[in-house]
Amino acid sequence: MDDISGIWLPLITPFRDGALDEASLTRLAAHYLRQPIDGFILAATTGEGLVLDDDETARAVALVAAEVARRKPVFLGLCGSDTRKLVKRLTTTASWPVDGYLITCPYYSRPSQDGMFAHFSALSGATDRPILVYNIPYRTGVNLANDTLLRLAAQHANIVGVKDCCADAAQSADLLRRRQPGFSVLTGEDALFLGALAGGADGGILATAHVDPAAFAAVRTAILGGTLADARARWDRLVDLVRLLFAEPNPAPIKHCLWRQGLIASPELRLPMTGIGAALAERLDALLQARRAA
């Protein structure tokens, strides 16, 4: 893949009565294929990948890949702190119809920079597919330094970009300044999307784009066209939506909205995730109604 940019969707995984809701998942894939979405991420954080078993993940990939039919790239989310297990996972998914991987930094064990370099080097050697590194220290407990990330990209051709959730504006700006040509930086901080684009990011992996993907794409189009004032005005109309969609743990508010929009049959989640409270549901319903009326 020569260009990883634009709006990438970390697709939710719909459930019904405790099982994977295949009809809703196929409907979602068909819906977003018609939207200005540039790529899909499956079984990642928003997709509740940690509570999917291997058979469910394989089935979800197969359903989405069949619907998308290579018209847009599909990446698989992976995470873990055992390098050997992840290498094996890359081997077992080699025949799956995915175009690449989004792989989270090792969590909980808090390895050193040398450890993370060796970890991602081993993963790079286990697949020919492109890898996006997911750096989110407030979940993993460890921050992948820019020096380490750029050394990985320089030495491994298939480490092609990063989902940047480092939550450090200076680190993000330094990465955008120093990255080599062809290395993609996609923000994963939905609320910082406008600022990331203005600073030179290539796009975003945005959970909140589930609700109105065209509006997020329009912000990026305005930035690319050099019309910052237009981008700001468009972003201002999205700020309340983004805030509410993260008012309770993701993806519960998003699933509620997709359910209300008729895109999924149920807002069901798997424990330990639970549905949103009545107060937030009321606010989201009112906001959705106002956006439909606008």
Secondary structure, DSSP 8 states (H G I E B T S, - for coil): -----EEEEE----EETTEE-HHHHHHHHHHHHTTT--EEEESSTTTTGGG--HHHHHHHHHHHHHHHTTSS-EEEEE--S-HHHHHHHHHHTTTSS-SEEEEE---SS---HHHHHHHHHHHHHT-SS-EEEEE-HHHHS----HHHHHHHHHH-TTEEEEEE----HHHHHHHHHH--TT-EEEE--GGGHHHHHHTT--EEE-GGGGT-HHHHHHHHHHHHTT-HHHHHHHHHTTHHHHHHHTSSSTTHHHHHHHHHTTSSS-----TT-----HHHHHHHHHHHHHHHH-
